[in-house]
Amino acid sequence: MNLNLAAFERFAVRFQKGDIIFVEYEPGDSFYLIQSGRVQISKIMGNIEKTLDILYPGEIFGEMAILEEAPRSANAIALDNVKALEFNRANFEILMRGNPAIALKLLKLFTKRIYDQRRRFMILTLDDIQARVMDVFLMLAETDAGGQQEGEKREFKTTIDDIAHWAGLPTEKCREVINHFMNQRRIEVLPDKIIVKNLNEFARFVNSRRKNLAT
Amino acid sequence: MAPKAMTFKANSVIYFKGDISDKIYILKSGKVSMNSEDIETGQEVRDLIQTGEFFGVKSALGKYPREESAVVLSDAEVIQFTVPEFEQFVAQNTRVIMKMLKVFSNQLRRIHARVSSLLVTEEKTDPESGLFGIGQYYLNKKMYAQALYVFRRYLTYYPSGKFAKEAANNIAMAEQYAQKYGQGKGPEIGSSTPIPDKRPTGPTPVAVRAELSDVAKVYYNGVSLFGQNKFQEALDEFKKVAEQKEDEEYAVKALFEIGRCLFQLKQFDAAIRQFSGLIQKYPKLPDLPEALYYIGQCYEEKGEGDRALGFYKKILTMTTEADPVQRKVKKALRALEEKSK
């Protein structure tokens, strides 16, 4: 991408390897475009810090800040020495006008965020909690870009905590549902992955519950 | 290939909900309705496309199934773009992207709010407790640098918050442990699971507050008061620390803090004298650039931008980009430049 970034050098910020860029719950009023180095996005869940994503030069993070000054939803930590452009509401328009490529990138990112949120919303509107848990697997299968497509059996690199998070259920409740599915031999839970035996069956069940909702 | 003009008869459909396609349209004339179902209630929603408006953008850009059907109500002329054609078109027309960004960010805000409203089961942490909790996490993991960042942030945002005192104490603890044991090392902190120390000569876990000398206690009480914006009270504490003779390390730190208090109390001349005196007495002070920065700030507050400039430039020669103070200085320099225009 041909980014005309030289003119924006004055908006550049630098972080040293290991530096915290921001942490969850901090008020946020700026977002970043990585120019060099990697940034780790993580979240502290209970007693562990879970890595959600690792971002590379050209990627944007913290973008929710320009929507509203909502607290940050995750930690951002410099994995290397990082150089990034810092955007805020004051310089946002100037930066965007001079840089359609960045604006377009942001537009695509918003597209993805809207889609993800809509999808999440659809999970949460299911009243039947079994259907909710199943729908989380369907969502993960949809977003698993280029993942294993063959057959009805699917593997997911996920944990019960993750599923509970997406399903909007307390972990214990989610564990009950998963245990129930395990007893029915519909899924297998391994330390590093969860195997769904027949994803199509999940899809049929979820669809039947969703139709009930619409009427 | 170029964008293609097309016409559609009334009652025809440009695309159906669920289709996957990379086409984006702009309406030139006629009437087109976006028919979709509300994702919560399942009720049908119809939105008329305005002339000149793009549609099908999100699903094409994201390669998602169409979320709505585009139904023609009266004969319509549209221009069809492929995604690359669209990208090329908007690249020369940032105004269009800006407008879309606004529309999308509104949509995102709305859907976000709706999702949050459904997340009743997820116990919600208020940001203040959440932030403090992250600091605790890092402190327990002996990640002192991270813990310091978070607790300092906490005190910045919530100077008189419900954990202000604890945060100040934890800062003291983290600073002390970082110095004494180093990042990632040191005794267990907190009450979670005390680990029995089997080595006979190993450091004995002791409550940190008991380890703090009386001088340090006064000093950190000052830090806590400063964090709560009680600058006069903080100043009084730091003065006590600066005057004592037992612990020079804290005395020097206090001299610096006195300058910061005076600055906050808007006693700029006194603050300048304080920092200048400190620098003269301790030319190798690690906080030297920071002290110079405060002197610059004081001159700026006094309306003497030129003198401030001198100090800022000096700081640039003695720091690297990695120093946080250099960022602050650059910001201050930009502000000065703006002003002089």
Boltz contact constraints between the chains, C-beta under 6 A:
constraints:
  - contact:
      token1: [A, 14]
      token2: [B, 321]
      max_distance: 6.0
  - contact:
      token1: [A, 16]
      token2: [B, 322]
      max_distance: 6.0
  - contact:
      token1: [A, 20]
      token2: [B, 146]
      max_distance: 6.0
  - contact:
      token1: [A, 20]
      token2: [B, 149]
      max_distance: 6.0
  - contact:
      token1: [A, 23]
      token2: [B, 134]
      max_distance: 6.0
  - contact:
      token1: [A, 23]
      token2: [B, 150]
      max_distance: 6.0
  - contact:
      token1: [A, 25]
      token2: [B, 127]
      max_distance: 6.0
  - contact:
      token1: [A, 25]
      token2: [B, 130]
      max_distance: 6.0
  - contact:
      token1: [A, 25]
      token2: [B, 131]
      max_distance: 6.0
  - contact:
      token1: [A, 26]
      token2: [B, 153]
      max_distance: 6.0
  - contact:
      token1: [A, 44]
      token2: [B, 134]
      max_distance: 6.0
  - contact:
      token1: [A, 44]
      token2: [B, 137]
      max_distance: 6.0
  - contact:
      token1: [A, 67]
      token2: [B, 105]
      max_distance: 6.0
  - contact:
      token1: [A, 67]
      token2: [B, 109]
      max_distance: 6.0
  - contact:
      token1: [A, 71]
      token2: [B, 127]
      max_distance: 6.0
  - contact:
      token1: [A, 96]
      token2: [B, 98]
      max_distance: 6.0
  - contact:
      token1: [A, 97]
      token2: [B, 94]
      max_distance: 6.0
  - contact:
      token1: [A, 100]
      token2: [B, 91]
      max_distance: 6.0
  - contact:
      token1: [A, 100]
      token2: [B, 94]
      max_distance: 6.0
  - contact:
      token1: [A, 103]
      token2: [B, 94]
      max_distance: 6.0
  - contact:
      token1: [A, 103]
      token2: [B, 97]
      max_distance: 6.0
  - contact:
      token1: [A, 107]
      token2: [B, 97]
      max_distance: 6.0
  - contact:
      token1: [A, 107]
      token2: [B, 100]
      max_distance: 6.0
  - contact:
      token1: [A, 107]
      token2: [B, 101]
      max_distance: 6.0
  - contact:
      token1: [A, 108]
      token2: [B, 61]
      max_distance: 6.0
  - contact:
      token1: [A, 110]
      token2: [B, 104]
      max_distance: 6.0
  - contact:
      token1: [A, 110]
      token2: [B, 108]
      max_distance: 6.0
  - contact:
      token1: [A, 111]
      token2: [B, 58]
      max_distance: 6.0
  - contact:
      token1: [A, 111]
      token2: [B, 61]
      max_distance: 6.0
  - contact:
      token1: [A, 111]
      token2: [B, 62]
      max_distance: 6.0
  - contact:
      token1: [A, 112]
      token2: [B, 62]
      max_distance: 6.0
  - contact:
      token1: [A, 113]
      token2: [B, 108]
      max_distance: 6.0
  - contact:
      token1: [A, 114]
      token2: [B, 107]
      max_distance: 6.0
  - contact:
      token1: [A, 114]
      token2: [B, 108]
      max_distance: 6.0
  - contact:
      token1: [A, 115]
      token2: [B, 62]
      max_distance: 6.0
  - contact:
      token1: [A, 115]
      token2: [B, 64]
      max_distance: 6.0
  - contact:
      token1: [A, 117]
      token2: [B, 111]
      max_distance: 6.0
  - contact:
      token1: [A, 117]
      token2: [B, 112]
      max_distance: 6.0
  - contact:
      token1: [A, 117]
      token2: [B, 115]
      max_distance: 6.0
  - contact:
      token1: [A, 118]
      token2: [B, 39]
      max_distance: 6.0
  - contact:
      token1: [A, 118]
      token2: [B, 111]
      max_distance: 6.0
  - contact:
      token1: [A, 120]
      token2: [B, 115]
      max_distance: 6.0
  - contact:
      token1: [A, 121]
      token2: [B, 39]
      max_distance: 6.0
  - contact:
      token1: [A, 121]
      token2: [B, 114]
      max_distance: 6.0
  - contact:
      token1: [A, 121]
      token2: [B, 115]
      max_distance: 6.0
  - contact:
      token1: [A, 122]
      token2: [B, 39]
      max_distance: 6.0
  - contact:
      token1: [A, 124]
      token2: [B, 118]
      max_distance: 6.0
  - contact:
      token1: [A, 125]
      token2: [B, 40]
      max_distance: 6.0
  - contact:
      token1: [A, 168]
      token2: [B, 119]
      max_distance: 6.0
  - contact:
      token1: [A, 168]
      token2: [B, 121]
      max_distance: 6.0
  - contact:
      token1: [A, 168]
      token2: [B, 122]
      max_distance: 6.0
  - contact:
      token1: [A, 169]
      token2: [B, 121]
      max_distance: 6.0
  - contact:
      token1: [A, 170]
      token2: [B, 121]
      max_distance: 6.0
  - contact:
      token1: [A, 214]
      token2: [B, 42]
      max_distance: 6.0
